[in-house]
Amino acid sequence: MNPLNPIYALIIFAITFLTGYLINIKYKFGTATNRFETIDGLRGFLAIGVFIHHSTIWYKYIHTDQWVAPNSNLFSQLGQTSVSFFFMISSFLFVNKLLEFKGMNYDWKNFFIKRVFRLVPLHFFIVSIIVVIVFIQSDWTLNTSILLLMKNVLEWLSFGIIGLGDINTINASTINAGVLWSLPYEWLLYFSLPLISIIILKSRPSVFYIILSIVFIAFSYSFRSFSTEHILSFVGGAIAPLILKYNKKDINFNSLFFTIILLISIVSIIQFHSSRNIICKLLITISFTLIALGNNLYGLLKNSTLKLLGEISYSTYLLHGVIIFIVINYIFGLEETKSLSQLEYCFFIFSISPFVVLTSFLTFRFIEDPFMKMGKKITKKNKPQ
C-alpha cells in the first residue's frame, strides 16, 4: 500500500469516523436534526478529504521539496472538490437565508458580528501557533525588520486578504498546508451578500452596507486576484436555494433515480484531475445540488458521527496541516519521516488521524463554540425589542 492507494483513504476515513463515534458517545454532538442535515454530514466527509489530500502532498514534499497536487485523480479531487463543496455550502446557506427572509429589514450588523465571532477566534489562535512555529524554525532569531514582521503577521491575521507573505523570511504556508488561501473567498462572499440582496429582498440594505460591500470587494481585488473557478462554486451553490424557493412540484430528491444520478456524478468527478475543468465543475454542482435538496445517500449523510465531524470541520480544516507539520518536524523527526517506506508512511498518517479529530473537537469545544455563543448573545441584545 502507498499514499495514493484508495485503501489508504478508506482506512483514514474509517479511523476518523471511529474517533468521532467514540467522542459522540459521550458528548452527543451531531444528533440534532434540521432541515439541511445532509449538508452537516457532507461537511464531515469534506474536512477529512482535505486532510487526506494534504497527507499525500506531504509525502512527495518531504522527498522532492515540491508542494504539488497528488498524481492521482482521486486524491487530487479529495482536496479540490472538497473545497468547491465548502464554497457551495456557504453560498447555499446564506443565499437561502436571504430568499427565506420575510421581514422588512435584514439585520446586516448582526450578520457580520456573527461571521466575525464564527471565523476570527479560531483563525487568530491558529495564526498564533504558526508564528510561534516560525520563530522555532528561525531559532528565535529576528531575520527581518520589526515593521516587516508586523506587516506579514497582519497579512496572516487578515485571512490573507491583503496578501500572504513569508513570516520572518520563513515560508509559513507549509505549516498549515496552505489552507488559508480559501478564506478570502469566504469573506468575499459575505461582503457580496448585501449587493446580492438588492435583487432578492424587498427592502434594500442601507447605503452604509452597500458602500461597505463595494469598498471591501474593490479593496480585496486591489491586493489579489480571485479565480473564476471558485466564484463559479458560489454560483453553483446558489442553484439549490432557488429550486427550494420557486419549485412548486413535490419532487423526492432522495429517490432511487436521483441517488443514481448523484452516484454517477461523484464517480465521474474522479475521472478529472482538476476541478477547474468546466465539465467537472458542472458535475460537482449537480452532486451538491442533489445533496442540498435532501439526497442523503441512503441515510449516510444523516449519520450522527458524520454530523459531529461536520460540526468540527472548520477546526479540522485549519488545524490538520499544523498537526502534520508539528508531528513530522518536532515529534517524529523530518529525517526519520523521509526514511519511511510508503507502507510505513501510511501507518504514520494512520497514527496521526485520531489526533486530528480529537484536537479539532477540543478547539471546537473550547474556542469555536464559546465564541459562537458569545456572538449570539451580542446579536440578541442588538435586536430591537
Kinemage of the C-alpha trace (Angstrom):
@kinemage 1
@onewidth
@group {chain A} dominant
@subgroup {mainchain}
@vectorlist {calphas} color= white
{ca met a 1} P 0.000 0.000 0.000
{ca asn a 2} L 1.111 3.553 -0.760
{ca pro a 3} L -0.319 7.047 -0.041
{ca leu a 4} L -2.088 7.077 -3.421
{ca asn a 5} L -3.904 3.787 -2.886
{ca pro a 6} L -7.703 4.171 -2.438
{ca ile a 7} L -7.478 1.760 0.521
{ca tyr a 8} L -5.243 4.330 2.245
{ca ala a 9} L -8.046 6.897 2.016
{ca leu a 10} L -10.679 4.406 3.169
{ca ile a 11} L -8.643 3.484 6.253
{ca ile a 12} L -8.212 7.144 7.226
{ca phe a 13} L -11.938 7.720 6.794
{ca ala a 14} L -12.583 4.655 8.984
{ca ile a 15} L -10.145 5.792 11.696
{ca thr a 16} L -11.502 9.331 11.811
{ca phe a 17} L -15.086 8.049 11.784
{ca leu a 18} L -14.361 5.703 14.691
{ca thr a 19} L -12.690 8.523 16.620
{ca gly a 20} L -15.704 10.747 16.012
{ca tyr a 21} L -18.039 7.930 17.040
{ca leu a 22} L -16.226 7.465 20.369
{ca ile a 23} L -16.343 11.212 21.033
{ca asn a 24} L -20.027 11.277 20.143
{ca ile a 25} L -20.853 8.514 22.637
{ca lys a 26} L -20.121 10.922 25.477
{ca tyr a 27} L -20.844 14.361 24.074
{ca lys a 28} L -23.767 13.569 21.746
{ca phe a 29} L -22.827 16.120 19.125
{ca gly a 30} L -24.476 15.950 15.743
{ca thr a 31} L -27.631 14.229 16.987
{ca ala a 32} L -29.982 17.145 16.363
{ca thr a 33} L -31.972 17.118 13.150
{ca asn a 34} L -32.502 20.130 10.955
{ca arg a 35} L -33.751 20.940 7.520
{ca phe a 36} L -30.316 20.676 5.916
{ca glu a 37} L -28.769 17.822 7.898
{ca thr a 38} L -27.341 16.294 4.707
{ca ile a 39} L -25.128 19.389 4.495
{ca asp a 40} L -23.856 18.749 8.043
{ca gly a 41} L -22.967 15.163 7.151
{ca leu a 42} L -21.302 16.257 3.918
{ca arg a 43} L -19.001 18.634 5.822
{ca gly a 44} L -17.644 15.687 7.796
{ca phe a 45} L -16.514 13.962 4.596
{ca leu a 46} L -15.042 17.148 3.134
{ca ala a 47} L -12.781 18.094 6.039
{ca ile a 48} L -11.303 14.602 6.258
{ca gly a 49} L -10.929 14.561 2.477
{ca val a 50} L -8.767 17.701 2.606
{ca phe a 51} L -6.674 16.117 5.375
{ca ile a 52} L -6.082 13.013 3.239
{ca his a 53} L -5.277 15.198 0.221
{ca his a 54} L -2.587 17.104 2.115
{ca ser a 55} L -1.133 13.987 3.722
{ca thr a 56} L -0.328 12.661 0.228
{ca ile a 57} L 1.171 16.014 -0.778
{ca trp a 58} L 3.382 15.931 2.320
{ca tyr a 59} L 4.817 12.567 1.293
{ca lys a 60} L 6.054 13.992 -2.005
{ca tyr a 61} L 7.084 17.293 -0.418
{ca ile a 62} L 9.477 15.764 2.100
{ca his a 63} L 11.206 13.840 -0.693
{ca thr a 64} L 11.224 16.397 -3.519
{ca asp a 65} L 10.583 19.744 -1.811
{ca gln a 66} L 7.726 20.255 -4.289
{ca trp a 67} L 4.271 21.181 -2.952
{ca val a 68} L 2.081 19.979 -5.826
{ca ala a 69} L -1.240 18.199 -6.267
{ca pro a 70} L -1.116 14.391 -5.953
{ca asn a 71} L -0.539 12.444 -9.141
{ca ser a 72} L -3.928 10.793 -8.724
{ca asn a 73} L -7.371 11.972 -9.777
{ca leu a 74} L -8.956 10.618 -6.593
{ca phe a 75} L -6.515 12.219 -4.160
{ca ser a 76} L -6.381 15.461 -6.118
{ca gln a 77} L -10.174 15.748 -6.048
{ca leu a 78} L -10.343 14.903 -2.341
{ca gly a 79} L -8.836 18.342 -1.858
{ca gln a 80} L -10.105 20.369 -4.809
{ca thr a 81} L -13.675 19.097 -4.952
{ca ser a 82} L -13.959 19.263 -1.172
{ca val a 83} L -13.094 22.962 -1.214
{ca ser a 84} L -15.569 23.507 -4.077
{ca phe a 85} L -18.240 21.850 -1.932
{ca phe a 86} L -17.301 24.042 1.048
{ca phe a 87} L -17.766 27.154 -1.104
{ca met a 88} L -21.087 25.836 -2.376
{ca ile a 89} L -22.261 25.147 1.181
{ca ser a 90} L -21.545 28.741 2.202
{ca ser a 91} L -23.336 30.122 -0.840
{ca phe a 92} L -26.287 27.773 -0.367
{ca leu a 93} L -26.832 28.601 3.306
{ca phe a 94} L -26.619 32.384 3.009
{ca val a 95} L -28.489 32.771 -0.276
{ca asn a 96} L -31.189 30.522 1.176
{ca lys a 97} L -31.436 32.780 4.256
{ca leu a 98} L -31.967 35.790 2.016
{ca leu a 99} L -34.602 34.004 -0.058
{ca glu a 100} L -36.467 32.854 3.052
{ca phe a 101} L -36.307 36.200 4.861
{ca lys a 102} L -39.819 37.601 5.325
{ca gly a 103} L -39.121 40.668 7.469
{ca met a 104} L -38.787 44.255 6.391
{ca asn a 105} L -35.099 44.968 7.068
{ca tyr a 106} L -32.378 42.335 7.064
{ca asp a 107} L -30.070 42.752 10.079
{ca trp a 108} L -26.698 43.133 8.373
{ca lys a 109} L -24.980 44.376 11.514
{ca asn a 110} L -25.754 41.179 13.396
{ca phe a 111} L -24.913 39.102 10.321
{ca phe a 112} L -21.348 40.441 10.238
{ca ile a 113} L -20.978 40.189 14.020
{ca lys a 114} L -21.867 36.500 13.846
{ca arg a 115} L -19.421 35.933 10.996
{ca val a 116} L -16.611 37.591 12.950
{ca phe a 117} L -17.278 35.539 16.078
{ca arg a 118} L -17.588 32.391 13.952
{ca leu a 119} L -14.357 32.638 11.968
{ca val a 120} L -11.940 35.040 13.648
{ca pro a 121} L -11.191 33.490 17.109
{ca leu a 122} L -10.018 30.100 15.829
{ca his a 123} L -8.168 31.734 12.955
{ca phe a 124} L -6.258 34.024 15.342
{ca phe a 125} L -5.453 31.009 17.522
{ca ile a 126} L -4.043 29.077 14.541
{ca val a 127} L -2.032 32.070 13.317
{ca ser a 128} L -0.559 32.457 16.816
{ca ile a 129} L 0.611 28.842 16.709
{ca ile a 130} L 2.077 29.400 13.234
{ca val a 131} L 4.011 32.486 14.386
{ca val a 132} L 5.472 30.516 17.321
{ca ile a 133} L 6.494 27.692 14.954
{ca val a 134} L 8.092 30.234 12.607
{ca phe a 135} L 10.303 31.526 15.414
{ca ile a 136} L 11.187 27.989 16.480
{ca gln a 137} L 12.217 27.354 12.856
{ca ser a 138} L 14.211 30.620 12.994
{ca asp a 139} L 15.986 29.629 16.238
{ca trp a 140} L 14.231 32.602 17.860
{ca thr a 141} L 16.237 34.964 15.682
{ca leu a 142} L 14.688 38.040 14.066
{ca asn a 143} L 15.605 37.777 10.375
{ca thr a 144} L 13.809 40.888 9.202
{ca ser a 145} L 12.779 44.321 10.429
{ca ile a 146} L 10.119 44.677 13.112
{ca leu a 147} L 7.912 46.640 10.714
{ca leu a 148} L 8.084 43.966 8.012
{ca leu a 149} L 7.425 41.258 10.602
{ca met a 150} L 4.368 43.132 11.873
{ca lys a 151} L 3.162 43.628 8.288
{ca asn a 152} L 3.492 39.919 7.497
{ca val a 153} L 1.730 38.840 10.692
{ca leu a 154} L -1.045 41.337 9.934
{ca glu a 155} L -1.432 39.765 6.486
{ca trp a 156} L -1.972 36.402 8.115
{ca leu a 157} L -4.349 37.782 10.744
{ca ser a 158} L -6.385 39.414 7.959
{ca phe a 159} L -7.070 35.962 6.443
{ca gly a 160} L -4.615 36.693 3.655
{ca ile a 161} L -6.993 39.256 2.138
{ca ile a 162} L -4.192 41.848 1.896
{ca gly a 163} L -1.594 39.304 0.782
{ca leu a 164} L 0.210 36.418 2.356
{ca gly a 165} L 3.969 36.808 2.628
{ca asp a 166} L 6.635 34.887 4.470
{ca ile a 167} L 6.919 35.456 8.206
{ca asn a 168} L 10.437 36.278 9.384
{ca thr a 169} L 11.663 35.052 5.953
{ca ile a 170} L 10.094 31.627 6.623
{ca asn a 171} L 7.542 30.192 4.191
{ca ala a 172} L 4.772 29.772 6.751
{ca ser a 173} L 2.221 28.403 4.284
{ca thr a 174} L 3.556 24.862 4.528
{ca ile a 175} L 2.940 24.932 8.288
{ca asn a 176} L -0.828 24.880 7.775
{ca ala a 177} L -0.738 23.143 4.373
{ca gly a 178} L -1.590 26.422 2.657
{ca val a 179} L -5.308 26.232 3.531
{ca leu a 180} L -5.590 29.953 4.233
{ca trp a 181} L -5.962 30.731 0.521
{ca ser a 182} L -9.652 29.788 0.612
{ca leu a 183} L -10.761 32.107 3.446
{ca pro a 184} L -10.578 35.382 1.448
{ca tyr a 185} L -13.166 33.814 -0.873
{ca glu a 186} L -15.476 33.264 2.105
{ca trp a 187} L -15.165 36.912 3.131
{ca leu a 188} L -15.705 37.970 -0.482
{ca leu a 189} L -18.997 36.067 -0.407
{ca tyr a 190} L -20.084 37.617 2.895
{ca phe a 191} L -19.410 41.170 1.741
{ca ser a 192} L -21.106 40.475 -1.606
{ca leu a 193} L -24.361 39.426 0.067
{ca pro a 194} L -25.679 42.962 0.724
{ca leu a 195} L -25.314 43.639 -3.014
{ca ile a 196} L -26.899 40.292 -3.899
{ca ser a 197} L -29.766 41.056 -1.519
{ca ile a 198} L -30.749 44.050 -3.656
{ca ile a 199} L -32.280 41.646 -6.209
{ca ile a 200} L -33.683 39.244 -3.572
{ca leu a 201} L -35.075 41.261 -0.661
{ca lys a 202} L -37.997 43.651 -0.826
{ca ser a 203} L -36.049 46.350 1.007
{ca arg a 204} L -32.556 47.409 0.048
{ca pro a 205} L -29.673 47.446 2.527
{ca ser a 206} L -28.730 50.832 3.896
{ca val a 207} L -26.325 52.949 1.878
{ca phe a 208} L -23.679 52.195 4.501
{ca tyr a 209} L -23.696 48.430 3.807
{ca ile a 210} L -23.839 48.909 0.050
{ca ile a 211} L -20.777 51.173 0.208
{ca leu a 212} L -19.084 48.774 2.661
{ca ser a 213} L -19.594 45.887 0.226
{ca ile a 214} L -18.292 47.808 -2.762
{ca val a 215} L -15.265 49.129 -0.860
{ca phe a 216} L -14.379 45.667 0.514
{ca ile a 217} L -14.691 43.991 -2.893
{ca ala a 218} L -12.613 46.713 -4.592
{ca phe a 219} L -10.080 46.626 -1.749
{ca ser a 220} L -9.755 42.822 -1.951
{ca tyr a 221} L -9.317 42.834 -5.724
{ca ser a 222} L -6.624 45.500 -5.420
{ca phe a 223} L -4.498 43.109 -3.357
{ca arg a 224} L -5.218 39.793 -5.040
{ca ser a 225} L -6.975 38.146 -7.956
{ca phe a 226} L -9.914 35.834 -7.407
{ca ser a 227} L -10.185 32.771 -9.613
{ca thr a 228} L -13.323 32.447 -11.738
{ca glu a 229} L -13.280 28.737 -10.951
{ca his a 230} L -14.035 29.374 -7.283
{ca ile a 231} L -16.550 32.147 -7.999
{ca leu a 232} L -18.410 29.554 -10.093
{ca ser a 233} L -18.585 27.350 -6.995
{ca phe a 234} L -20.516 30.103 -5.209
{ca val a 235} L -22.815 30.407 -8.232
{ca gly a 236} L -23.333 26.638 -8.225
{ca gly a 237} L -24.206 26.674 -4.546
{ca ala a 238} L -26.981 29.213 -5.180
{ca ile a 239} L -28.908 26.897 -7.511
{ca ala a 240} L -30.411 24.677 -4.786
{ca pro a 241} L -31.954 27.547 -2.746
{ca leu a 242} L -33.553 28.898 -5.925
{ca ile a 243} L -35.094 25.473 -6.577
{ca leu a 244} L -36.304 25.280 -2.964
{ca lys a 245} L -37.869 28.724 -3.280
{ca tyr a 246} L -39.513 28.553 -6.668
{ca asn a 247} L -40.104 24.883 -7.442
{ca lys a 248} L -43.784 24.172 -6.857
{ca lys a 249} L -43.692 20.456 -7.661
{ca asp a 250} L -43.422 17.826 -4.948
{ca ile a 251} L -40.170 16.139 -6.019
{ca asn a 252} L -38.459 13.489 -3.905
{ca phe a 253} L -34.767 14.241 -4.457
{ca asn a 254} L -33.922 11.313 -2.180
{ca ser a 255} L -35.433 8.798 -4.608
{ca leu a 256} L -33.510 5.968 -6.237
{ca phe a 257} L -33.463 7.868 -9.541
{ca phe a 258} L -31.730 10.939 -8.090
{ca thr a 259} L -29.430 8.798 -5.934
{ca ile a 260} L -28.194 7.033 -9.062
{ca ile a 261} L -27.608 10.403 -10.751
{ca leu a 262} L -25.710 11.562 -7.652
{ca leu a 263} L -23.518 8.452 -7.581
{ca ile a 264} L -22.803 8.692 -11.315
{ca ser a 265} L -21.837 12.361 -10.878
{ca ile a 266} L -19.498 11.598 -7.974
{ca val a 267} L -17.794 8.761 -9.843
{ca ser a 268} L -17.482 10.966 -12.930
{ca ile a 269} L -15.775 13.731 -10.916
{ca ile a 270} L -12.938 11.330 -10.124
{ca gln a 271} L -12.253 10.956 -13.844
{ca phe a 272} L -10.845 14.506 -13.822
{ca his a 273} L -7.571 15.524 -12.229
{ca ser a 274} L -8.663 19.079 -11.537
{ca ser a 275} L -11.937 20.697 -10.521
{ca arg a 276} L -11.042 23.597 -12.839
{ca asn a 277} L -12.436 21.636 -15.778
{ca ile a 278} L -15.836 23.148 -16.614
{ca ile a 279} L -17.467 19.723 -17.040
{ca cys a 280} L -16.063 18.642 -13.694
{ca lys a 281} L -17.424 21.839 -12.101
{ca leu a 282} L -20.826 21.051 -13.592
{ca leu a 283} L -20.722 17.542 -12.107
{ca ile a 284} L -19.729 18.953 -8.716
{ca thr a 285} L -22.652 21.392 -8.929
{ca ile a 286} L -25.103 18.611 -9.802
{ca ser a 287} L -23.813 16.486 -6.923
{ca phe a 288} L -24.034 19.307 -4.410
{ca thr a 289} L -27.469 20.440 -5.568
{ca leu a 290} L -28.940 16.970 -5.104
{ca ile a 291} L -27.404 16.679 -1.619
{ca ala a 292} L -28.598 20.164 -0.636
{ca leu a 293} L -32.099 19.281 -1.829
{ca gly a 294} L -32.177 16.337 0.562
{ca asn a 295} L -30.478 13.332 -1.020
{ca asn a 296} L -28.754 11.599 1.879
{ca leu a 297} L -27.094 8.690 0.009
{ca tyr a 298} L -29.236 6.023 1.663
{ca gly a 299} L -29.032 7.737 5.060
{ca leu a 300} L -25.242 8.022 5.116
{ca leu a 301} L -25.203 11.832 5.273
{ca lys a 302} L -27.676 11.810 8.184
{ca asn a 303} L -25.289 9.787 10.341
{ca ser a 304} L -24.745 11.472 13.727
{ca thr a 305} L -20.991 10.778 13.723
{ca leu a 306} L -20.599 12.386 10.309
{ca lys a 307} L -22.576 15.367 11.592
{ca leu a 308} L -20.146 15.614 14.510
{ca leu a 309} L -17.230 15.605 12.061
{ca gly a 310} L -19.108 18.262 10.105
{ca glu a 311} L -19.597 20.369 13.225
{ca ile a 312} L -15.843 20.437 13.854
{ca ser a 313} L -14.896 20.716 10.170
{ca tyr a 314} L -13.657 24.323 10.396
{ca ser a 315} L -11.216 23.276 13.116
{ca thr a 316} L -10.196 20.217 11.121
{ca tyr a 317} L -9.652 22.331 8.012
{ca leu a 318} L -7.430 24.889 9.757
{ca leu a 319} L -5.633 22.502 12.119
{ca his a 320} L -4.775 19.343 10.215
{ca gly a 321} L -1.809 20.861 8.349
{ca val a 322} L -0.362 22.298 11.553
{ca ile a 323} L -0.648 18.902 13.245
{ca ile a 324} L 1.098 17.124 10.363
{ca phe a 325} L 3.875 19.745 10.383
{ca ile a 326} L 4.431 19.519 14.151
{ca val a 327} L 4.483 15.716 14.213
{ca ile a 328} L 6.857 15.452 11.243
{ca asn a 329} L 9.268 18.173 12.373
{ca tyr a 330} L 9.198 18.051 16.166
{ca ile a 331} L 7.831 14.720 17.366
{ca phe a 332} L 8.829 12.029 14.891
{ca gly a 333} L 11.535 13.958 13.052
{ca leu a 334} L 11.864 15.130 9.447
{ca glu a 335} L 14.746 12.811 8.536
{ca glu a 336} L 13.042 9.863 10.211
{ca thr a 337} L 9.857 10.592 8.207
{ca lys a 338} L 11.860 10.783 4.980
{ca ser a 339} L 13.329 7.346 5.667
{ca leu a 340} L 9.896 5.693 5.969
{ca ser a 341} L 8.790 3.331 3.248
{ca gln a 342} L 5.480 4.074 1.537
{ca leu a 343} L 3.710 1.500 3.712
{ca glu a 344} L 5.327 2.869 6.858
{ca tyr a 345} L 4.292 6.401 5.908
{ca cys a 346} L 0.707 5.190 5.530
{ca phe a 347} L 0.738 3.814 9.075
{ca phe a 348} L 2.406 7.025 10.238
{ca ile a 349} L -0.553 9.065 8.949
{ca phe a 350} L -2.983 6.485 10.339
{ca ser a 351} L -1.495 7.131 13.786
{ca ile a 352} L -1.941 10.904 13.372
{ca ser a 353} L -5.565 10.686 12.193
{ca pro a 354} L -7.257 10.235 15.608
{ca phe a 355} L -5.357 13.236 16.989
{ca val a 356} L -6.575 15.402 14.108
{ca val a 357} L -10.189 14.636 15.051
{ca leu a 358} L -9.599 14.866 18.810
{ca thr a 359} L -7.719 18.185 18.568
{ca ser a 360} L -10.377 19.570 16.225
{ca phe a 361} L -13.066 18.589 18.709
{ca leu a 362} L -11.207 20.304 21.546
{ca thr a 363} L -10.680 23.546 19.629
{ca phe a 364} L -14.324 23.483 18.586
{ca arg a 365} L -15.478 22.952 22.151
{ca phe a 366} L -13.187 25.465 23.838
{ca ile a 367} L -12.716 28.104 21.122
{ca glu a 368} L -15.294 27.928 18.339
{ca asp a 369} L -18.408 27.066 20.340
{ca pro a 370} L -17.905 29.583 23.200
{ca phe a 371} L -17.266 32.447 20.787
{ca met a 372} L -20.232 31.485 18.602
{ca lys a 373} L -22.434 31.561 21.709
{ca met a 374} L -20.920 34.914 22.645
{ca gly a 375} L -21.726 36.241 19.180
{ca lys a 376} L -25.330 35.035 19.500
{ca lys a 377} L -25.682 36.780 22.862
{ca ile a 378} L -24.383 40.045 21.428
{ca thr a 379} L -26.666 39.898 18.397
{ca lys a 380} L -29.627 39.014 20.613
{ca lys a 381} L -29.014 42.170 22.660
{ca asn a 382} L -28.718 44.205 19.450
{ca lys a 383} L -32.129 43.119 18.178
{ca pro a 384} L -34.849 45.711 18.635
{ca gln a 385} L -37.334 44.776 21.337
